[in-house]
């Protein structure tokens, strides 16, 4: 668990890193404690209510602050869904950082058993079989509240038929801590990021 002050520092750093890359002032990297330990994150960006991008990893690889910076830049500039972004538009972004817990394997022999083990609104879910893998953050339950439909969409996202299942399928779940920095410093009445994040 990360404390609230560090979480807020991370989400502000994500915005500052985008601003710096687009020609703004240098971003000051937060450091110390958990911020320097390996962690897995996703950064989700919205502009005027539309998804700009969402990028991340499901397993810890880099120090937390560095992971957030890399994913903020990728979500802003490299996500195929991203629209061109100028320095002046950085303040129009809603920035959300999700810090993932370690993955927990779900014991399931079929889709019904996997669906029964999931906690809508709580679990991020990873679908994996062979070299194919997909995930949705817990925030996506807002758009897909039924576990079986959630799993169908994950299979399709992995490039498989929506009803695909085999004995080689592995399902993982994880939880997230998240922080949001609203566009233009607006009050954050609803921190849920909806849509096809991740």
LOTORVEX-899535 format. One record per residue: residue number from 1; residue in three letters; chain; z, x, y of N, C-alpha, C in turn. Coordinates in pm, whole numbers. Each point is the difference from the previous one (the first is absolute). Layout:
N
> nr:rest:kette:n_pz:n_px:n_py:ca_pz:ca_px:ca_py:c_pz:c_px:c_py
> NUM:ALA:A:Z:X:Y:Z:X:Y:Z:X:Y
...
//
This chain:
198
> nr:rest:kette:n_pz:n_px:n_py:ca_pz:ca_px:ca_py:c_pz:c_px:c_py
> 1:UNK:A:0:85:-119:0:-85:119:0:89:124
> 2:UNK:A:-77:-43:97:-9:72:127:72:-82:106
> 3:UNK:A:74:68:88:72:-78:101:-96:-53:106
> 4:UNK:A:46:-100:73:-85:-71:95:-54:92:110
> 5:UNK:A:82:91:48:-44:91:107:-116:87:-47
> 6:UNK:A:10:53:-121:-109:82:-53:-125:-84:-25
> 7:UNK:A:18:-122:-46:-114:-88:-21:-73:-30:130
> 8:UNK:A:76:-28:104:-63:-26:130:-68:124:54
> 9:UNK:A:61:118:-24:-64:125:43:-134:19:-71
> 10:UNK:A:-5:-35:-128:-124:15:-78:-110:-90:52
> 11:UNK:A:30:-126:28:-104:-92:43:-51:37:139
> 12:UNK:A:89:50:86:-45:48:131:-85:126:-14
> 13:UNK:A:37:86:-96:-77:122:-25:-140:-34:-51
> 14:UNK:A:-11:-103:-83:-131:-40:-50:-93:-34:117
> 15:UNK:A:51:-78:96:-82:-36:117:-31:125:83
> 16:UNK:A:100:85:21:-20:120:81:-103:94:-62
> 17:UNK:A:-1:8:-134:-96:87:-69:-143:-51:20
> 18:UNK:A:-18:-131:-3:-133:-57:26:-41:30:143
> 19:UNK:A:93:-21:93:-28:26:141:-41:146:22
> 20:UNK:A:75:93:-62:-32:143:14:-140:30:-53
> 21:UNK:A:-33:-53:-115:-130:28:-62:-116:-51:84
> 22:UNK:A:25:-105:77:-104:-56:85:0:60:140
> 23:UNK:A:76:109:18:-3:72:127:122:-18:87
> 24:UNK:A:103:-68:-50:122:-21:77:96:117:-12
> 25:UNK:A:121:-16:49:98:109:-5:43:34:-142
> 26:UNK:A:53:119:-17:45:46:-131:111:-91:-52
> 27:UNK:A:-6:-33:-128:102:-82:-65:113:90:-47
> 28:UNK:A:122:-40:26:116:78:-45:42:-48:-139
> 29:UNK:A:-9:88:-98:32:-35:-138:150:-15:-17
> 30:UNK:A:47:-114:-49:143:-12:-30:32:85:-122
> 31:UNK:A:120:53:-5:34:89:-112:148:-11:-34
> 32:UNK:A:33:61:-114:138:3:-45:26:-99:-112
> 33:UNK:A:81:41:-95:43:-88:-108:-116:-60:-77
> 34:UNK:A:4:-133:-18:-99:-70:-80:-141:13:56
> 35:UNK:A:-13:24:130:-132:10:61:-78:121:-50
> 36:UNK:A:72:98:-55:-65:121:-51:-11:3:-152
> 37:UNK:A:48:-108:-67:-8:-4:-145:-123:-79:-44
> 38:UNK:A:-57:32:-117:-118:-72:-47:26:-150:-13
> 39:UNK:A:-99:-78:43:11:-145:-7:-140:-60:-5
> 40:UNK:A:-7:-124:-47:-127:-73:-6:1:-110:104
> 41:UNK:A:-105:-6:82:-7:-100:106:-138:-63:9
> 42:UNK:A:-3:-115:65:-123:-63:47:17:-26:149
> 43:UNK:A:-109:14:73:-3:-39:141:-105:-109:14
> 44:UNK:A:43:-113:56:-88:-115:23:-17:-19:149
> 45:UNK:A:-123:-13:44:-32:-19:142:-75:-131:18
> 46:UNK:A:39:-75:101:-72:-121:40:-31:11:148
> 47:UNK:A:-116:-54:37:-39:-3:140:-44:-142:33
> 48:UNK:A:69:-62:95:-28:-139:39:5:-92:-122
> 49:UNK:A:97:27:-89:21:-85:-117:-90:28:-118
> 50:UNK:A:-93:92:14:-93:32:-109:34:137:-58
> 51:UNK:A:-18:12:-131:31:126:-66:-93:111:50
> 52:UNK:A:59:108:51:-77:118:38:-13:93:-120
> 53:UNK:A:109:13:-75:-3:85:-118:137:7:-64
> 54:UNK:A:2:40:-125:125:19:-73:-25:109:-102
> 55:UNK:A:75:108:12:-18:113:-91:137:52:-44
> 56:UNK:A:5:53:-123:125:54:-49:-13:49:-143
> 57:UNK:A:114:36:-55:10:44:-139:119:-69:-64
> 58:UNK:A:0:-3:-133:110:-68:-70:100:98:-60
> 59:UNK:A:-31:129:5:92:100:-53:19:111:103
> 60:UNK:A:122:49:12:33:100:100:-76:130:-23
> 61:UNK:A:-62:50:107:-75:125:-7:36:97:112
> 62:UNK:A:30:-54:119:21:83:118:129:-40:69
> 63:UNK:A:49:85:91:116:-41:81:-29:-133:70
> 64:UNK:A:101:-82:10:-13:-137:51:-74:-6:134
> 65:UNK:A:42:79:98:-63:-7:132:-147:38:-8
> 66:UNK:A:-34:100:-81:-140:42:-14:-83:-108:-69
> 67:UNK:A:60:-66:-99:-68:-108:-72:-36:-113:96
> 68:UNK:A:95:-36:86:-24:-106:97:-111:40:97
> 69:UNK:A:4:121:49:-105:44:94:-139:-9:-65
> 70:UNK:A:-12:53:-120:-131:1:-67:-52:-141:-24
> 71:UNK:A:89:-90:-40:-44:-136:-29:-26:-80:127
> 72:UNK:A:72:29:107:-28:-65:128:-140:34:48
> 73:UNK:A:-35:128:-8:-133:43:44:-108:-58:-90
> 74:UNK:A:24:0:-130:-99:-55:-93:-19:-149:22
> 75:UNK:A:109:-74:21:-11:-144:23:-72:-31:130
> 76:UNK:A:23:82:102:-61:-24:131:-148:36:2
> 77:UNK:A:-36:106:-70:-133:59:20:-88:6:-123
> 78:UNK:A:60:3:-120:-78:27:-121:-11:-117:-96
> 79:UNK:A:87:-99:11:-8:-115:-88:-137:-66:22
> 80:UNK:A:-73:-34:-109:-131:-63:18:6:-129:82
> 81:UNK:A:116:-63:5:14:-124:78:25:28:148
> 82:UNK:A:30:125:35:37:36:137:-120:-13:94
> 83:UNK:A:27:-57:118:-100:-5:105:23:118:94
> 84:UNK:A:-102:44:73:18:113:92:118:-26:94
> 85:UNK:A:77:104:25:124:-11:77:0:105:110
> 86:UNK:A:31:-41:121:10:94:112:146:25:33
> 87:UNK:A:24:103:78:137:32:42:65:-118:71
> 88:UNK:A:-75:-67:85:55:-113:75:43:-115:-89
> 89:UNK:A:-56:-8:-121:30:-111:-89:118:26:-93
> 90:UNK:A:56:120:3:112:33:-89:119:-92:25
> 91:UNK:A:21:-37:128:111:-90:32:-23:-142:-50
> 92:UNK:A:-125:-32:-40:-30:-133:-53:32:-12:-149
> 93:UNK:A:40:109:-62:26:-1:-144:140:-48:-32
> 94:UNK:A:10:-86:-102:128:-25:-66:7:104:-111
> 95:UNK:A:106:79:-2:14:110:-94:116:-31:-94
> 96:UNK:A:-27:4:-130:106:-24:-98:2:115:-101
> 97:UNK:A:118:53:-24:21:105:-99:82:-59:-114
> 98:UNK:A:-51:17:-122:71:-45:-121:38:123:-82
> 99:UNK:A:128:15:-28:51:109:-83:26:-56:-140
> 100:UNK:A:-67:58:-99:6:-54:-136:113:61:-81
> 101:UNK:A:62:-84:-82:97:49:-98:-77:65:-115
> 102:UNK:A:69:73:-88:-69:50:-120:-54:-116:-84
> 103:UNK:A:-107:27:-72:-62:-103:-84:89:-33:-119
> 104:UNK:A:3:-127:-35:74:-48:-119:-99:-70:-91
> 105:UNK:A:-10:48:-124:-95:-61:-93:49:-138:-42
> 106:UNK:A:-94:-94:-7:29:-137:-42:-43:-15:-145
> 107:UNK:A:93:-41:-85:-33:-21:-142:-77:-131:-12
> 108:UNK:A:-127:11:-39:-82:-121:-10:-111:22:-101
> 109:UNK:A:-14:-97:-91:-106:8:-101:-123:-81:39
> 110:UNK:A:14:-84:103:-113:-78:49:26:-40:145
> 111:UNK:A:-98:-65:61:11:-35:141:115:-97:26
> 112:UNK:A:23:-94:-91:108:-97:20:135:71:3
> 113:UNK:A:21:95:-91:126:73:-2:16:85:125
> 114:UNK:A:-109:63:45:6:79:123:33:-88:119
> 115:UNK:A:-66:-115:10:25:-92:111:144:-48:2
> 116:UNK:A:57:-27:-118:137:-48:-9:101:105:46
> 117:UNK:A:-37:128:-10:92:108:36:-5:35:149
> 118:UNK:A:-99:-52:71:-17:35:141:84:-88:90
> 119:UNK:A:41:56:114:81:-72:99:-85:-20:125
> 120:UNK:A:-58:-121:15:-84:-26:117:76:26:130
> 121:UNK:A:-69:65:92:60:32:129:84:125:0
> 122:UNK:A:30:53:-118:86:119:-12:-76:120:-55
> 123:UNK:A:-74:-22:-107:-64:111:-71:-137:35:56
> 124:UNK:A:-21:128:26:-134:53:4:-41:20:-145
> 125:UNK:A:-129:-13:-30:-45:4:-138:-116:96:-15
> 126:UNK:A:5:80:-107:-109:90:-36:-57:-47:-133
> 127:UNK:A:-132:-18:-3:-71:-28:-124:-73:127:-38
> 128:UNK:A:16:45:-125:-62:125:-43:-53:-13:-143
> 129:UNK:A:-123:46:-20:-57:10:-134:-106:109:4
> 130:UNK:A:14:98:-86:-91:114:1:0:66:136
> 131:UNK:A:-119:19:57:-12:64:131:3:-101:114
> 132:UNK:A:13:-127:-32:-1:-104:103:142:-37:41
> 133:UNK:A:20:-11:130:133:-34:50:-14:-73:133
> 134:UNK:A:86:-96:22:3:-72:127:143:-39:30
> 135:UNK:A:26:-27:127:133:-43:40:-7:-94:118
> 136:UNK:A:101:-85:10:25:-79:120:145:20:39
> 137:UNK:A:23:12:130:136:8:53:68:-136:-13
> 138:UNK:A:134:-4:6:69:-129:-8:-43:-99:108
> 139:UNK:A:-43:50:115:-41:-86:110:-115:-94:-40
> 140:UNK:A:-79:39:-99:-119:-78:-38:38:-130:-71
> 141:UNK:A:123:-9:-51:44:-126:-63:-11:-116:99
> 142:UNK:A:9:27:129:-10:-108:99:-133:-73:-10
> 143:UNK:A:-105:71:-42:-131:-61:-15:-30:-42:-143
> 144:UNK:A:71:58:-97:-23:-30:-142:134:-18:-70
> 145:UNK:A:65:-115:17:137:-16:-50:13:-21:-151
> 146:UNK:A:-111:-27:-70:7:-25:-144:-21:130:-77
> 147:UNK:A:96:40:-86:-11:128:-72:-128:18:-81
> 148:UNK:A:-48:-105:-69:-121:16:-79:-122:25:90
> 149:UNK:A:-4:-68:115:-109:24:94:10:139:60
> 150:UNK:A:121:44:29:24:135:52:-57:104:-97
> 151:UNK:A:28:-19:-130:-52:92:-101:-151:-10:-14
> 152:UNK:A:-56:-119:11:-145:-15:-6:-67:78:112
> 153:UNK:A:56:-11:119:-58:71:116:13:151:-17
> 154:UNK:A:111:45:-59:16:143:-25:-104:52:-98
> 155:UNK:A:-29:-77:-104:-101:41:-97:-138:7:66
> 156:UNK:A:-31:-100:82:-128:2:70:-7:118:95
> 157:UNK:A:110:29:67:3:114:92:-24:131:-74
> 158:UNK:A:43:7:-125:-20:120:-83:-142:5:-56
> 159:UNK:A:-83:-101:33:-137:0:-47:-18:-59:-138
> 160:UNK:A:95:-82:-42:-3:-61:-133:-13:-151:11
> 161:UNK:A:-42:-66:-107:1:-147:3:141:-51:29
> 162:UNK:A:9:-109:74:131:-52:43:89:-39:-118
> 163:UNK:A:-60:-31:-117:81:-39:-116:15:113:-101
> 164:UNK:A:-38:123:38:8:114:-91:143:28:-43
> 165:UNK:A:16:35:-129:128:52:-48:-27:83:-125
> 166:UNK:A:75:104:-21:-6:76:-125:136:61:-25
> 167:UNK:A:19:53:-121:130:60:-32:25:127:80
> 168:UNK:A:-103:53:66:16:122:80:42:-28:144
> 169:UNK:A:6:-127:38:41:-34:137:147:40:21
> 170:UNK:A:25:61:115:137:33:40:24:-63:137
> 171:UNK:A:111:-70:12:39:-61:127:127:68:49
> 172:UNK:A:0:37:128:119:55:65:35:-90:117
> 173:UNK:A:126:2:37:41:-66:123:82:97:82
> 174:UNK:A:11:-31:128:77:82:94:44:-89:115
> 175:UNK:A:98:44:73:43:-71:120:-32:88:121
> 176:UNK:A:8:-59:117:-26:77:122:108:-27:105
> 177:UNK:A:20:101:82:65:-16:129:-112:6:101
> 178:UNK:A:4:-82:103:-109:4:96:52:-13:142
> 179:UNK:A:-80:57:89:30:-4:143:-129:-30:72
> 180:UNK:A:11:-72:112:-119:-40:76:20:30:147
> 181:UNK:A:-106:51:59:-7:21:144:-112:-89:51
> 182:UNK:A:36:-107:71:-98:-100:42:-89:52:111
> 183:UNK:A:-118:-57:9:-95:36:105:62:-20:137
> 184:UNK:A:-18:97:87:47:-12:138:148:-19:15
> 185:UNK:A:78:34:-105:145:-14:8:48:-143:-7
> 186:UNK:A:-84:-92:-47:38:-141:-8:113:-18:-100
> 187:UNK:A:74:-108:17:106:-31:-95:-59:-26:-137
> 188:UNK:A:70:45:-103:-47:-15:-138:64:-122:-62
> 189:UNK:A:-66:-116:17:54:-123:-56:-27:-12:-149
> 190:UNK:A:-107:65:-46:-37:-11:-141:-53:134:-44
> 191:UNK:A:82:72:-77:-36:136:-41:-91:2:-122
> 192:UNK:A:-32:-117:-55:-85:-1:-119:-144:31:37
> 193:UNK:A:-57:100:-64:-142:28:19:-77:-69:-111
> 194:UNK:A:-86:-92:38:-72:-79:-99:-139:54:-18
> 195:UNK:A:-64:-40:-110:-137:37:-27:-9:100:-114
> 196:UNK:A:-114:61:-14:-26:87:-115:49:141:23
> 197:UNK:A:127:15:33:56:133:21:-5:77:-130
> 198:UNK:A:-11:130:14:-4:92:-115:-131:-15:-72
//
